[in-house]
């Protein structure tokens, strides 16, 4: 299933802000921003009337999705939708979980799960048609998913055009997502033109930087990620760009000082968190430190990864390679 990009978009949108609700969620916002999901689950479970507060339950479901508890989450979401059939955010979260299950499933089950996710996403839009993030997710799905799972590039174009009529900047982002499927250069040109008109629009800068990296223009990508990070006020998006600056330095060998600083900020902010890139950030920083001939600092940085083996197989493999370099 070609849904990784869509999942990234959904997760970013789901977890970057508070849920609009009567319940005061501000006490939980710091843990949510720092992606300390297990701590957040503990706090939520201690609320006496948790079972009667749907917004707190929705927040709990978001932590489950973030921790990869997709199978356990599925029946909870289904029961909650029956109880709250007009909650658009609940249907949006349900779509994200279906897409997660599709990606983790077999070739036989994935298309059906993806189509079920599409239906849930469409229902979220029907319930709240003015919510742009739902429509952006729909564009991403139509553009990136294979036809057998419900992907449809023509529908992606139609939805992107509809978004553009409501919000010019968001329309550019939507159109770029569609264009990049077949022609990254055209998508880059579209974003570049938009940035010339709106140079302070952080989302445009970040999207442009991501595509520049995909197009192997790594130095330019790093520059634009740095600009985006300086403009974002939302921590999740700001630190995503900082992580990308550090990753590009570690992998491509550009501007080691800026990369080390960016990763250090990322690591400090997400310390003791459940962020999926936290362990990668430690490894990337250690790689930069070793390239800068600071072996002692590199050893200290990766110590947590040696104390507790990472769950991700590709991370474990790259860590083994790095340890050999460190000992060499």
C-alpha positions, 0 to 999 in steps of 0.5 A: 500500500502506498499510504505512508505519505497519507498516514504522515499527513493524518497523524500530523493533523490529528496530533498537532492541536487540541480537539475543539470541545467543551471539555478543557483539554489545556492540561493535556496539551503539553504532553500531547505536543511533546508526544508523551503518549503513555504519560498522557494515557495515565493521566486520562485514565485517572480522570474520575468521569473519563467514561462520560467525557467523549472528548477525553476518550477521543484524545485517548484514542489518538494516543493509541493510534500514535502508539500503534495500538491499531487492532485494539483501537478498532472496536473502540472506535466502532462503538464510539461512532455508534454512540456519536454518529455526528462527530466528524473528528471521530470519523477522521480518526477512524479513517486514520486507523483504517489506513494504518491497518491497511498498511500493516495488513496483507495484500488481500486485506489492505485494499478493503481496509483502505476503501473502508478508511476512504468511506470514513474520511468521506463521512467526516467531510460530509459532517464538517465540509468546511474542515480543510484538513479532512479535504487535504487528507482526501487529496492525499489518499486519492493521489497516493493510493493505488486504484485497487484501494480507491485511489483516483488521480482525477478525483484528487485534482477535483478536490484540490481545485475545490480546496483552492476556491476556499483557501489559496494557500491550502489549494497550492499545497493540495495541487502540489501533492497531486502533481508530485505523483507524476512530475516533481519539477512541476510541483516544485515550480508551483510551490516556488511561485506561491512562496514568492508571493507568500514568503512567510507561509511556513507550510509552503516552505516546509512542503517545498523543502520536502520536495527539494529533498526528494529531488536531491536538492539537499542544500536547498531543502535544508535552507527551506526547512530552517526557514520553515522551522523559524516561522512555525508556531506549532511545535510538531511542525517546527520540530519536524523541520528541525529534524529534517535539517539534522537528517539531511546533514547526517545523510548528505554531509552538509552544514554539520554545525546547523545539523547538530544544533537542530537535532539537539533541539529536537532531542531536548524537546522530545526527551522521554517521549514516544516520538517515532523519530526520537531514536533516529534523531539520536543516531543522526546526531551521533553520526554527525558527531563522529564525522566531526571527529568527536567520538566521545560525544557520539558514544554518549549520544547513542548510549540510550540506543545501546541500553534499549534496543530500538523496535524498528528493524531498519534503525537496528541495522543502521545502528549496527553499521554505525557501531562498527564505524565507531569502533573502527 
